[in-house]
C-alpha cells in the first residue's frame, strides 16, 4: 500500500466572520491511499486556531502516517490520539479504499437519494443588515431551524435580530439556535442567557470560553434553556477524561465535530457517554471540503438522530469539489445523478 498527502487551500466566496475573527481561507489536508489499482481519500480537516492538533509538527505527523501506513487503521488511530483531524482522515481513507465507490463510504437510503438529513441554516457574523439578509434568505429557502453566530455585534443589536425572527415566526415554525463561540464574559453570561430566553431559543452553544468548568456547570444548572458544549470537547482525548467532563458540567447537549474529536470512532465514544448521562447531541461539520462533508453526512445519517444536524452545504468556497450533495428546503440530499469533481490523477 502506498500513502501520500498534500495540502489544499479552500477560498471563501465572502470573508466569513466568527467571534474569533474573519476567515478568508481554510487550510485542509488530504491523504491518498493506493493499493492494487484502487485509490482511497481521506480529509484531515484542521482549523487553525481552534483544532487541538494545530501544532507545528502537524505536517511531520502526516509524513509519519504515510511512512507507517502498513500499521493499519486501528493502530494508527490509537497512535494519533493527539491528532484528531488526522484520525478522521485515516478512517476516511481506509474506508474509501475498501469501497467500490471511493466516495460512498456508508451505503444507505441517504446515498441512494431516498432519504435526507434535516440541517440548520447557518447565519454568519457580519453587520446587522448582512445578518438580517441571511436570516431572510434561509427562511425563504425552506429552513425551519436557524443557527445564528453571536458575539461580534453589540448584544442589543443581536437581540433585535432575534426579535425580528420571533415577530414573524413562532418557535413551532422556526427553531432558533445561537452559537456564542465562547464570547460571553464569565460574570454576565447568565444575565445574557436570561435575556435570550425571551425568544424561545432552542439552545446556546458554548456561551463562555472552554476550561472554565465550574462556571459552565453553574450555567448548565441554572440556565432557562439548554446549553450545548462545543469547543469544550476539543482536546479531551481519553475516555475517562470525556466522562469526567460530562459528569461535572452536565450539559443539556453536546455538539460533535468528527474532525475535532477523533473521527467516527471518537464521535461514537462521545455519543455513548451522552446517552449514558441522558445528554442530547447532534453532529456538525467543521468547514471541511465536500470530501470530508460527504463522509460526515453519510455517517451521520446512520446514527438515526432526528434532530437538525449542523452539516455545512459546501457552498462557502470558490474552489470546492463538485459533489452529489445538495440542499433543498432545509434538508441535505445525496443525489444519485450528481458527479464528483475530484480527480485522483491530478492529486497524485
Secondary structure in CASP SS format (residue, H / E / C, confidence):
PFRMAT SS
TARGET T0000
AUTHOR 0000-0000-0000
METHOD secondary structure of the structure
MODEL  1
X C 1.00
X E 1.00
X E 1.00
X E 1.00
X E 1.00
X E 1.00
X E 1.00
X E 1.00
X E 1.00
X E 1.00
X E 1.00
X E 1.00
X E 1.00
X E 1.00
X E 1.00
X E 1.00
X E 1.00
X E 1.00
X C 1.00
X C 1.00
X E 1.00
X E 1.00
X E 1.00
X E 1.00
X E 1.00
X E 1.00
X E 1.00
X E 1.00
X E 1.00
X E 1.00
X E 1.00
X E 1.00
X E 1.00
X E 1.00
X E 1.00
X C 1.00
X C 1.00
X E 1.00
X E 1.00
X E 1.00
X E 1.00
X E 1.00
X E 1.00
X E 1.00
X C 1.00
X C 1.00
X C 1.00
X C 1.00
X C 1.00
X C 1.00
X C 1.00
X C 1.00
X C 1.00
X C 1.00
X C 1.00
X C 1.00
X C 1.00
X H 1.00
X H 1.00
X H 1.00
X H 1.00
X H 1.00
X H 1.00
X H 1.00
X H 1.00
X H 1.00
X H 1.00
X C 1.00
X H 1.00
X H 1.00
X H 1.00
X C 1.00
X H 1.00
X H 1.00
X H 1.00
X H 1.00
X H 1.00
X H 1.00
X H 1.00
X C 1.00
X C 1.00
X C 1.00
X C 1.00
X H 1.00
X H 1.00
X H 1.00
X H 1.00
X H 1.00
X H 1.00
X H 1.00
X H 1.00
X H 1.00
X H 1.00
X H 1.00
X H 1.00
X H 1.00
X H 1.00
X H 1.00
X C 1.00
X C 1.00
X C 1.00
X C 1.00
X C 1.00
X C 1.00
X C 1.00
X C 1.00
X C 1.00
X C 1.00
X C 1.00
X C 1.00
X C 1.00
X C 1.00
X C 1.00
X C 1.00
X C 1.00
X C 1.00
X E 1.00
X E 1.00
X E 1.00
X C 1.00
X E 1.00
X E 1.00
X E 1.00
X C 1.00
X E 1.00
X C 1.00
X C 1.00
X H 1.00
X H 1.00
X H 1.00
X H 1.00
X H 1.00
X H 1.00
X H 1.00
X H 1.00
X H 1.00
X H 1.00
X H 1.00
X H 1.00
X H 1.00
X C 1.00
X C 1.00
X C 1.00
X C 1.00
X E 1.00
X E 1.00
X E 1.00
X E 1.00
X E 1.00
X C 1.00
X C 1.00
X C 1.00
X C 1.00
X C 1.00
X H 1.00
X H 1.00
X H 1.00
X H 1.00
X H 1.00
X H 1.00
X H 1.00
X H 1.00
X H 1.00
X H 1.00
X H 1.00
X H 1.00
X H 1.00
X H 1.00
X C 1.00
X C 1.00
X C 1.00
X C 1.00
X C 1.00
X C 1.00
X E 1.00
X E 1.00
X E 1.00
X E 1.00
X E 1.00
X C 1.00
X C 1.00
X C 1.00
X E 1.00
X C 1.00
X C 1.00
X C 1.00
X C 1.00
X C 1.00
X H 1.00
X H 1.00
X H 1.00
X H 1.00
X H 1.00
X H 1.00
X H 1.00
X H 1.00
X H 1.00
X H 1.00
X H 1.00
X C 1.00
X C 1.00
X C 1.00
X E 1.00
X E 1.00
X E 1.00
X C 1.00
X C 1.00
X E 1.00
X C 1.00
X C 1.00
X C 1.00
X C 1.00
X H 1.00
X H 1.00
X H 1.00
X H 1.00
X H 1.00
X H 1.00
X H 1.00
X H 1.00
X H 1.00
X H 1.00
X C 1.00
X C 1.00
X C 1.00
X E 1.00
X E 1.00
X E 1.00
X E 1.00
X C 1.00
X H 1.00
X H 1.00
X H 1.00
X C 1.00
X C 1.00
X C 1.00
X C 1.00
X C 1.00
X H 1.00
X H 1.00
X H 1.00
X H 1.00
X H 1.00
X H 1.00
X H 1.00
X H 1.00
X H 1.00
X H 1.00
X H 1.00
X C 1.00
X C 1.00
X C 1.00
X E 1.00
X E 1.00
X E 1.00
X E 1.00
X C 1.00
X C 1.00
X C 1.00
X C 1.00
X C 1.00
X C 1.00
X H 1.00
X H 1.00
X H 1.00
X H 1.00
X H 1.00
X H 1.00
X H 1.00
X H 1.00
X H 1.00
X H 1.00
X H 1.00
X H 1.00
X H 1.00
X H 1.00
X C 1.00
X C 1.00
X C 1.00
X E 1.00
X E 1.00
X E 1.00
X E 1.00
X E 1.00
X C 1.00
X C 1.00
X C 1.00
X C 1.00
X C 1.00
X H 1.00
X H 1.00
X H 1.00
X H 1.00
X H 1.00
X H 1.00
X H 1.00
X H 1.00
X H 1.00
X H 1.00
X H 1.00
X H 1.00
X H 1.00
X C 1.00
X C 1.00
X C 1.00
X C 1.00
X C 1.00
X C 1.00
X E 1.00
X E 1.00
X C 1.00
X C 1.00
X C 1.00
X C 1.00
X C 1.00
X C 1.00
X E 1.00
X C 1.00
X C 1.00
X C 1.00
X C 1.00
X C 1.00
X C 1.00
X C 1.00
X E 1.00
X E 1.00
X E 1.00
X E 1.00
X C 1.00
X C 1.00
X E 1.00
X E 1.00
X E 1.00
X E 1.00
X C 1.00
X C 1.00
X C 1.00
X C 1.00
X C 1.00
X C 1.00
X C 1.00
X C 1.00
X C 1.00
X H 1.00
X H 1.00
X H 1.00
X H 1.00
X C 1.00
END
